[in-house]
Amino acid sequence: MVGENGKNVVVTDIRMPFWSMVVFMVKWAIAAIPAPVILTGIWWITVALFGGMGMMVGMGR
């Protein structure tokens, strides 16, 4: 990574207590749960729209 002054920056260690890390990871996992739900909803809406368009085109024949 490049810092503000244009020099390279390398992170070599993060000091974090074990239980704080556990709490952080549990919160992270809980926060990730809505993502597949939202993506599935977007997928079904897309499929419904394109499926509906396909049916409309098919009926025109």
Phi and psi restraints in degrees (range 20) as a CNS / XPLOR table:
assign (resid 1 and name C) (resid 2 and name N)
       (resid 2 and name CA) (resid 2 and name C) 1.0 -110.5 20.0 2
assign (resid 2 and name N) (resid 2 and name CA)
       (resid 2 and name C) (resid 3 and name N) 1.0 127.7 20.0 2
assign (resid 2 and name C) (resid 3 and name N)
       (resid 3 and name CA) (resid 3 and name C) 1.0 -78.1 20.0 2
assign (resid 3 and name N) (resid 3 and name CA)
       (resid 3 and name C) (resid 4 and name N) 1.0 -175.2 20.0 2
assign (resid 3 and name C) (resid 4 and name N)
       (resid 4 and name CA) (resid 4 and name C) 1.0 -63.5 20.0 2
assign (resid 4 and name N) (resid 4 and name CA)
       (resid 4 and name C) (resid 5 and name N) 1.0 -35.6 20.0 2
assign (resid 4 and name C) (resid 5 and name N)
       (resid 5 and name CA) (resid 5 and name C) 1.0 -90.4 20.0 2
assign (resid 5 and name N) (resid 5 and name CA)
       (resid 5 and name C) (resid 6 and name N) 1.0 10.2 20.0 2
assign (resid 5 and name C) (resid 6 and name N)
       (resid 6 and name CA) (resid 6 and name C) 1.0 87.2 20.0 2
assign (resid 6 and name N) (resid 6 and name CA)
       (resid 6 and name C) (resid 7 and name N) 1.0 2.0 20.0 2
assign (resid 6 and name C) (resid 7 and name N)
       (resid 7 and name CA) (resid 7 and name C) 1.0 -92.7 20.0 2
assign (resid 7 and name N) (resid 7 and name CA)
       (resid 7 and name C) (resid 8 and name N) 1.0 152.8 20.0 2
assign (resid 7 and name C) (resid 8 and name N)
       (resid 8 and name CA) (resid 8 and name C) 1.0 -71.5 20.0 2
assign (resid 8 and name N) (resid 8 and name CA)
       (resid 8 and name C) (resid 9 and name N) 1.0 143.4 20.0 2
assign (resid 8 and name C) (resid 9 and name N)
       (resid 9 and name CA) (resid 9 and name C) 1.0 -124.6 20.0 2
assign (resid 9 and name N) (resid 9 and name CA)
       (resid 9 and name C) (resid 10 and name N) 1.0 130.6 20.0 2
assign (resid 9 and name C) (resid 10 and name N)
       (resid 10 and name CA) (resid 10 and name C) 1.0 -124.7 20.0 2
assign (resid 10 and name N) (resid 10 and name CA)
       (resid 10 and name C) (resid 11 and name N) 1.0 124.2 20.0 2
assign (resid 10 and name C) (resid 11 and name N)
       (resid 11 and name CA) (resid 11 and name C) 1.0 -88.4 20.0 2
assign (resid 11 and name N) (resid 11 and name CA)
       (resid 11 and name C) (resid 12 and name N) 1.0 121.0 20.0 2
assign (resid 11 and name C) (resid 12 and name N)
       (resid 12 and name CA) (resid 12 and name C) 1.0 -105.9 20.0 2
assign (resid 12 and name N) (resid 12 and name CA)
       (resid 12 and name C) (resid 13 and name N) 1.0 -20.0 20.0 2
assign (resid 12 and name C) (resid 13 and name N)
       (resid 13 and name CA) (resid 13 and name C) 1.0 -157.9 20.0 2
assign (resid 13 and name N) (resid 13 and name CA)
       (resid 13 and name C) (resid 14 and name N) 1.0 143.6 20.0 2
assign (resid 13 and name C) (resid 14 and name N)
       (resid 14 and name CA) (resid 14 and name C) 1.0 -124.5 20.0 2
assign (resid 14 and name N) (resid 14 and name CA)
       (resid 14 and name C) (resid 15 and name N) 1.0 118.6 20.0 2
assign (resid 14 and name C) (resid 15 and name N)
       (resid 15 and name CA) (resid 15 and name C) 1.0 -94.8 20.0 2
assign (resid 15 and name N) (resid 15 and name CA)
       (resid 15 and name C) (resid 16 and name N) 1.0 113.6 20.0 2
assign (resid 15 and name C) (resid 16 and name N)
       (resid 16 and name CA) (resid 16 and name C) 1.0 -145.7 20.0 2
assign (resid 16 and name N) (resid 16 and name CA)
       (resid 16 and name C) (resid 17 and name N) 1.0 130.5 20.0 2
assign (resid 16 and name C) (resid 17 and name N)
       (resid 17 and name CA) (resid 17 and name C) 1.0 -59.6 20.0 2
assign (resid 17 and name N) (resid 17 and name CA)
       (resid 17 and name C) (resid 18 and name N) 1.0 149.0 20.0 2
assign (resid 17 and name C) (resid 18 and name N)
       (resid 18 and name CA) (resid 18 and name C) 1.0 -56.1 20.0 2
assign (resid 18 and name N) (resid 18 and name CA)
       (resid 18 and name C) (resid 19 and name N) 1.0 -49.9 20.0 2
assign (resid 18 and name C) (resid 19 and name N)
       (resid 19 and name CA) (resid 19 and name C) 1.0 -69.5 20.0 2
assign (resid 19 and name N) (resid 19 and name CA)
       (resid 19 and name C) (resid 20 and name N) 1.0 -30.5 20.0 2
assign (resid 19 and name C) (resid 20 and name N)
       (resid 20 and name CA) (resid 20 and name C) 1.0 -64.5 20.0 2
assign (resid 20 and name N) (resid 20 and name CA)
       (resid 20 and name C) (resid 21 and name N) 1.0 -38.4 20.0 2
assign (resid 20 and name C) (resid 21 and name N)
       (resid 21 and name CA) (resid 21 and name C) 1.0 -65.0 20.0 2
assign (resid 21 and name N) (resid 21 and name CA)
       (resid 21 and name C) (resid 22 and name N) 1.0 -41.0 20.0 2
assign (resid 21 and name C) (resid 22 and name N)
       (resid 22 and name CA) (resid 22 and name C) 1.0 -62.6 20.0 2
assign (resid 22 and name N) (resid 22 and name CA)
       (resid 22 and name C) (resid 23 and name N) 1.0 -46.7 20.0 2
assign (resid 22 and name C) (resid 23 and name N)
       (resid 23 and name CA) (resid 23 and name C) 1.0 -60.9 20.0 2
assign (resid 23 and name N) (resid 23 and name CA)
       (resid 23 and name C) (resid 24 and name N) 1.0 -43.6 20.0 2
assign (resid 23 and name C) (resid 24 and name N)
       (resid 24 and name CA) (resid 24 and name C) 1.0 -59.1 20.0 2
assign (resid 24 and name N) (resid 24 and name CA)
       (resid 24 and name C) (resid 25 and name N) 1.0 -45.2 20.0 2
assign (resid 24 and name C) (resid 25 and name N)
       (resid 25 and name CA) (resid 25 and name C) 1.0 -68.9 20.0 2
assign (resid 25 and name N) (resid 25 and name CA)
       (resid 25 and name C) (resid 26 and name N) 1.0 -35.6 20.0 2
assign (resid 25 and name C) (resid 26 and name N)
       (resid 26 and name CA) (resid 26 and name C) 1.0 -65.6 20.0 2
assign (resid 26 and name N) (resid 26 and name CA)
       (resid 26 and name C) (resid 27 and name N) 1.0 -43.9 20.0 2
assign (resid 26 and name C) (resid 27 and name N)
       (resid 27 and name CA) (resid 27 and name C) 1.0 -62.0 20.0 2
assign (resid 27 and name N) (resid 27 and name CA)
       (resid 27 and name C) (resid 28 and name N) 1.0 -40.0 20.0 2
assign (resid 27 and name C) (resid 28 and name N)
       (resid 28 and name CA) (resid 28 and name C) 1.0 -62.0 20.0 2
assign (resid 28 and name N) (resid 28 and name CA)
       (resid 28 and name C) (resid 29 and name N) 1.0 -43.8 20.0 2
assign (resid 28 and name C) (resid 29 and name N)
       (resid 29 and name CA) (resid 29 and name C) 1.0 -65.0 20.0 2
assign (resid 29 and name N) (resid 29 and name CA)
       (resid 29 and name C) (resid 30 and name N) 1.0 -42.3 20.0 2
assign (resid 29 and name C) (resid 30 and name N)
       (resid 30 and name CA) (resid 30 and name C) 1.0 -65.7 20.0 2
assign (resid 30 and name N) (resid 30 and name CA)
       (resid 30 and name C) (resid 31 and name N) 1.0 -39.1 20.0 2
assign (resid 30 and name C) (resid 31 and name N)
       (resid 31 and name CA) (resid 31 and name C) 1.0 -67.2 20.0 2
assign (resid 31 and name N) (resid 31 and name CA)
       (resid 31 and name C) (resid 32 and name N) 1.0 -24.9 20.0 2
assign (resid 31 and name C) (resid 32 and name N)
       (resid 32 and name CA) (resid 32 and name C) 1.0 -80.6 20.0 2
assign (resid 32 and name N) (resid 32 and name CA)
       (resid 32 and name C) (resid 33 and name N) 1.0 -14.1 20.0 2
assign (resid 32 and name C) (resid 33 and name N)
       (resid 33 and name CA) (resid 33 and name C) 1.0 -61.6 20.0 2
assign (resid 33 and name N) (resid 33 and name CA)
       (resid 33 and name C) (resid 34 and name N) 1.0 -44.2 20.0 2
assign (resid 33 and name C) (resid 34 and name N)
       (resid 34 and name CA) (resid 34 and name C) 1.0 -65.9 20.0 2
assign (resid 34 and name N) (resid 34 and name CA)
       (resid 34 and name C) (resid 35 and name N) 1.0 -22.0 20.0 2
assign (resid 34 and name C) (resid 35 and name N)
       (resid 35 and name CA) (resid 35 and name C) 1.0 -58.8 20.0 2
assign (resid 35 and name N) (resid 35 and name CA)
       (resid 35 and name C) (resid 36 and name N) 1.0 -51.2 20.0 2
assign (resid 35 and name C) (resid 36 and name N)
       (resid 36 and name CA) (resid 36 and name C) 1.0 -64.5 20.0 2
assign (resid 36 and name N) (resid 36 and name CA)
       (resid 36 and name C) (resid 37 and name N) 1.0 -31.5 20.0 2
assign (resid 36 and name C) (resid 37 and name N)
       (resid 37 and name CA) (resid 37 and name C) 1.0 -64.4 20.0 2
assign (resid 37 and name N) (resid 37 and name CA)
       (resid 37 and name C) (resid 38 and name N) 1.0 -46.2 20.0 2
assign (resid 37 and name C) (resid 38 and name N)
       (resid 38 and name CA) (resid 38 and name C) 1.0 -64.9 20.0 2
assign (resid 38 and name N) (resid 38 and name CA)
       (resid 38 and name C) (resid 39 and name N) 1.0 -44.2 20.0 2
assign (resid 38 and name C) (resid 39 and name N)
       (resid 39 and name CA) (resid 39 and name C) 1.0 -64.1 20.0 2
assign (resid 39 and name N) (resid 39 and name CA)
       (resid 39 and name C) (resid 40 and name N) 1.0 -37.7 20.0 2
assign (resid 39 and name C) (resid 40 and name N)
       (resid 40 and name CA) (resid 40 and name C) 1.0 -64.4 20.0 2
assign (resid 40 and name N) (resid 40 and name CA)
       (resid 40 and name C) (resid 41 and name N) 1.0 -41.8 20.0 2
assign (resid 40 and name C) (resid 41 and name N)
       (resid 41 and name CA) (resid 41 and name C) 1.0 -61.0 20.0 2
assign (resid 41 and name N) (resid 41 and name CA)
       (resid 41 and name C) (resid 42 and name N) 1.0 -44.0 20.0 2
assign (resid 41 and name C) (resid 42 and name N)
       (resid 42 and name CA) (resid 42 and name C) 1.0 -62.7 20.0 2
assign (resid 42 and name N) (resid 42 and name CA)
       (resid 42 and name C) (resid 43 and name N) 1.0 -39.9 20.0 2
assign (resid 42 and name C) (resid 43 and name N)
       (resid 43 and name CA) (resid 43 and name C) 1.0 -61.7 20.0 2
assign (resid 43 and name N) (resid 43 and name CA)
       (resid 43 and name C) (resid 44 and name N) 1.0 -46.9 20.0 2
assign (resid 43 and name C) (resid 44 and name N)
       (resid 44 and name CA) (resid 44 and name C) 1.0 -66.1 20.0 2
assign (resid 44 and name N) (resid 44 and name CA)
       (resid 44 and name C) (resid 45 and name N) 1.0 -37.6 20.0 2
assign (resid 44 and name C) (resid 45 and name N)
       (resid 45 and name CA) (resid 45 and name C) 1.0 -63.8 20.0 2
assign (resid 45 and name N) (resid 45 and name CA)
       (resid 45 and name C) (resid 46 and name N) 1.0 -43.3 20.0 2
assign (resid 45 and name C) (resid 46 and name N)
       (resid 46 and name CA) (resid 46 and name C) 1.0 -63.0 20.0 2
assign (resid 46 and name N) (resid 46 and name CA)
       (resid 46 and name C) (resid 47 and name N) 1.0 -45.8 20.0 2
assign (resid 46 and name C) (resid 47 and name N)
       (resid 47 and name CA) (resid 47 and name C) 1.0 -62.0 20.0 2
assign (resid 47 and name N) (resid 47 and name CA)
       (resid 47 and name C) (resid 48 and name N) 1.0 -42.0 20.0 2
assign (resid 47 and name C) (resid 48 and name N)
       (resid 48 and name CA) (resid 48 and name C) 1.0 -63.9 20.0 2
assign (resid 48 and name N) (resid 48 and name CA)
       (resid 48 and name C) (resid 49 and name N) 1.0 -41.9 20.0 2
assign (resid 48 and name C) (resid 49 and name N)
       (resid 49 and name CA) (resid 49 and name C) 1.0 -65.7 20.0 2
assign (resid 49 and name N) (resid 49 and name CA)
       (resid 49 and name C) (resid 50 and name N) 1.0 -48.2 20.0 2
assign (resid 49 and name C) (resid 50 and name N)
       (resid 50 and name CA) (resid 50 and name C) 1.0 -70.1 20.0 2
assign (resid 50 and name N) (resid 50 and name CA)
       (resid 50 and name C) (resid 51 and name N) 1.0 -34.3 20.0 2
assign (resid 50 and name C) (resid 51 and name N)
       (resid 51 and name CA) (resid 51 and name C) 1.0 -65.2 20.0 2
assign (resid 51 and name N) (resid 51 and name CA)
       (resid 51 and name C) (resid 52 and name N) 1.0 -41.4 20.0 2
assign (resid 51 and name C) (resid 52 and name N)
       (resid 52 and name CA) (resid 52 and name C) 1.0 -64.7 20.0 2
assign (resid 52 and name N) (resid 52 and name CA)
       (resid 52 and name C) (resid 53 and name N) 1.0 -40.1 20.0 2
assign (resid 52 and name C) (resid 53 and name N)
       (resid 53 and name CA) (resid 53 and name C) 1.0 -64.7 20.0 2
assign (resid 53 and name N) (resid 53 and name CA)
       (resid 53 and name C) (resid 54 and name N) 1.0 -39.1 20.0 2
assign (resid 53 and name C) (resid 54 and name N)
       (resid 54 and name CA) (resid 54 and name C) 1.0 -64.4 20.0 2
assign (resid 54 and name N) (resid 54 and name CA)
       (resid 54 and name C) (resid 55 and name N) 1.0 -38.5 20.0 2
assign (resid 54 and name C) (resid 55 and name N)
       (resid 55 and name CA) (resid 55 and name C) 1.0 -68.2 20.0 2
assign (resid 55 and name N) (resid 55 and name CA)
       (resid 55 and name C) (resid 56 and name N) 1.0 -38.2 20.0 2
assign (resid 55 and name C) (resid 56 and name N)
       (resid 56 and name CA) (resid 56 and name C) 1.0 -65.7 20.0 2
assign (resid 56 and name N) (resid 56 and name CA)
       (resid 56 and name C) (resid 57 and name N) 1.0 -40.2 20.0 2
assign (resid 56 and name C) (resid 57 and name N)
       (resid 57 and name CA) (resid 57 and name C) 1.0 -66.2 20.0 2
assign (resid 57 and name N) (resid 57 and name CA)
       (resid 57 and name C) (resid 58 and name N) 1.0 -41.4 20.0 2
assign (resid 57 and name C) (resid 58 and name N)
       (resid 58 and name CA) (resid 58 and name C) 1.0 -64.8 20.0 2
assign (resid 58 and name N) (resid 58 and name CA)
       (resid 58 and name C) (resid 59 and name N) 1.0 -33.8 20.0 2
assign (resid 58 and name C) (resid 59 and name N)
       (resid 59 and name CA) (resid 59 and name C) 1.0 -74.1 20.0 2
assign (resid 59 and name N) (resid 59 and name CA)
       (resid 59 and name C) (resid 60 and name N) 1.0 -21.6 20.0 2
assign (resid 59 and name C) (resid 60 and name N)
       (resid 60 and name CA) (resid 60 and name C) 1.0 -72.9 20.0 2
assign (resid 60 and name N) (resid 60 and name CA)
       (resid 60 and name C) (resid 61 and name N) 1.0 -10.9 20.0 2
